Amino acid sequence: MKRVVLLVLAVITVLSAFPGTIGVSGAVKFRDVPENAWYYEHVQFVANHPKELMVGYAGNFGPLDYLTVEQFIKIAVAAAGRSVEVPEGTYWGDVYVPIGLDLGIVQPGEFTDYKRPITRAEMARIIIRALPYITGEKDILYVESDIRTRVLDYNNIPVDLRPYVCQAYQLGILVGGTDGRFQPNDGLTRASAAAVVHKMLDPTERTVYVTELTQFWSDEEFEEYVRKNAEEFFCIAKIEGRKIYWKSAYNPTPTLLNETGAPGINDILYDYVKHMLYYAIKNGVDFWVSYNGDKLTISYDIRQMNTWYGDIDLTIYSEPTYNYYAEEYAPGKQKTPSKYRWHLTTLRDDGYLTRQGWQPGNDRTKIKWTQEKHTEVFRQACIDLYGPVQGNLFYEFIFPKYYELFLHETWEDSYFGLVPGTDIEVAYYYSDENRVKHTQFWTTAPGVRK
């Protein structure tokens, strides 16, 4: 049930020359924040912070009052180190909101009313966007399936906000309630905001959540593994400055990828390869790379069937190109040439279907055709390539199209256009009738990875 929210519109701004009570130590204290309250330490931190992150009014803090969108934007802008002057006679929100937009802490069109209460999930989005200015943290690696097990009401989180909530949980900035619920669509109280802001600014206050993925190896361990197994990675010439230099049988000179159509791809590839290689080792599957100067292919190969493709194949072209199947069977549909090509086959171990009792002729909708440990690899690959927000949206849009083909004896489908909520253009064509049975998604790189 949603809470009834009483707006207290000016609880962040200073309404009095004396925002609280000055204790003997010089610290600001509040009548409505007892020393035995769970939020006492957090309120003391924000109220006594030199940036005046959150102050009270008339000796009170209002711990159970709710924050509005513009109030939390003000906190984030101040935490990011922006010194702001509000001209006399100007409403403070009209100054802070444009700065939040300029910093990218909020995006145009995300809020139509900055004076309404901010939800807890929306708060997570602002936090993650502000962190690069505060601590330098960005592109936080997380395993969604792990976060799901910790957040009992995970499905209540709006899809577009889930990556931000996951990152905040992964960092230990969010921990949820004692009942294991996050209450993503509830209003944000000032007490909860004080706790979150304290953890955002001071990593030592966080409840660190370590997954297998983040503790498997550091950058140094990853690079050492590649060096020790150099003959398995012939195409990797060297790794230097968190960039992978490639070579081919025809050209042994260490070479970075051409970034035409995908600015920053050489920075992105370091984490992409590191994570995919980790998952391959963890799940006991093959991992290989192939480079010939015109394209680079990175393969996570579950079935190890010595085909041209792995089960999660990413090909990065030197020069953007068109989906050749689409050009033949749907000419003119693809408007922009692609930089990337995904090739997906069966994301499951051998014997996975028979263990479910599958036999030819059974109802195909009663069988789970993919295995979660492999689908999560694909999700993380999308996040690494496109960014935590757009990568998750890409996965949520593309995976159902991929999965649909398993539910039919014959199938035909295509899609040309932008993935909703992103600037990633997709060219996809699959047809049993035309014997185009490769599940390939050709895509552009996003203009801004986020």
Residue, then its C-alpha position, 0 to 999 in steps of 0.5 A: m500500500k502506498r503511503v500518504v505523503l505530507l509535503v514539507l517543501a522547505v525542510i532542506t532550505v534554511l528557514s531560520a538563522f539557527p537551523g538547530t540547537i548548538g551543543v556544547s561541542g559545537a555540533v548541531k543537534f535537534r529536538d526530534v532526533p534522540e541519541n538512541a535513534w537508529y538515524y542519529e549518527h547519520v543526521q549528525f553527519v549531514a547536519n554538521h557537514p561543511k557543505e550543509l547537506m541537510v539542515g533543520y528548521a526551528g530546532n527540528f530535523g523532521p526525520l519522518d518528513y518526506l523529501t521532494v525531487e528538487q530537495f534531493i537534487k539540491i543535496a546531490v549538487a552540494a555533495a558533488g562540490r558545487s558552490v551555488e549562489v541563490p540570487e535574492g528574490t529567486y526560488w532556490g529550486d529554480v537554481y539547483v534543478p538546472i545545475g542537476l540537469d547540467l551535471g547529468i544527475v537528472q535528465p530532461g523529461e524524467f520528472t514533470d514535477y520537481k516539487r512532488p515526493i521523490t521515490r526511493a528508487e528515483m533516489a538511487r538513480i540520482i545517487i549513482r549519477a552523482l557518485p563520479y563527482i563525489t568518489g569517482e565510482k562509476d559503471i559499478l559491476y553487479v550480478e543482478s541475480d544476487i541482488r534479487t535474492r537480497v531484495l524481496d520486492y525486487n519486481n516492484i522496482p521500475v525496470d528502468l531504475r533497477p540498474y541504479v538500485c542494483q549498483a547502490y546495493q552492490l556498493g552497500i549504500l542501500v541495504g533495505g529494511t529489516d524485512g528484506r524489502f526496499q519499498p522502491n515506490d515509497g517516499l524517501t524520509r529525511a532520516s533515510a536520506a541522511a543515512v544514504v547520503h552519509k554512506m554515499l560520501d563515506p565508503t567506510e560506513r557502507t555495508v559492503y556486499v562482495t559477490e563471487l564476480t568482484q572477488f574472483w580477481s583484480d586487474e592484476e590477477f586478470e592480466e597475470y592469467v592472460r600472460k600465463n596462458a598466452e598461447e591460448f590468447f594468441c590474438i592478444a599482443k599485450i595489455e597496457g594501461r587497461k587497454i588490450y592491444w591485438k595482433s593477427a597472423y598477418n600483422p604482429t604489430p600491437t594494435l588498438l581497435n578502430e574506434t570509428g562508430a564506437p568511441g571508447i571501445n578500447d576502454i570498454l573491452y578491458d572489462y568486457v574481456k575480463h568479465m567474460l573470461y571469468y564467467a567462462i572459467k567459473n562455468g567451465v566453458d571455453f573462451w576464445v578471441s579471434y582478430n584479423g584486422d577487420k573484425l574482433t570476435i569474442s566468444y563464450d562457448i558452452r557446447q564447444m562444438n568447434t563451429w564458427y560461433g560460440d554460444i555468446d559471440l560478440t563481433i566488433y567490426s573495424e568499420p560499421t557494416y550492414n546485416y548481410y541477411a537483412e540486406e538480402y531479405a529486407p533491403g533498406k530496412q536497416k538505416t544505420p550500419s552496425k558496429y557490433r554483431w551478437h550471435l546467440t545459440t543455446l544458452r544451456d549445458d548439455g543434458y539440461l533439457t533431458r533433466q527436465g524430462w524433455q522429449p521431441g513432441n512435448d509441449r515446448t512452452k513447458i520447458k525452460w530453454t535457457q539456463e540462468k547461469h548463462t543468461e546472466v553472462f549475456r546480461q552482464a556482457c550487454i551491461d559492459l558493452y552499452g553501460p549499466v542502464q542501456g545494457n540492461l534495457f537492451y537485454e530486457f528487449i532482446f532476450p525475449k526475441y531470442y527466447e521466442l524462437f525456442l517456443h515454435e517449430t518454425w519461426e520468423d521475426s525481424y526488428f529494425g529500429l531503436v531499442p526503447g529507452t536507448d539510442i542503440e539501433v538494432a537490425y535483426y532478421y530470422s526466418d526458417e522459411n528463408r533458412v536464415k537460422h542464425t540468431q544475430f542482433w546487429t547494433t550500433a554503439p550508443g552515442v553516450r554510454k550510460 
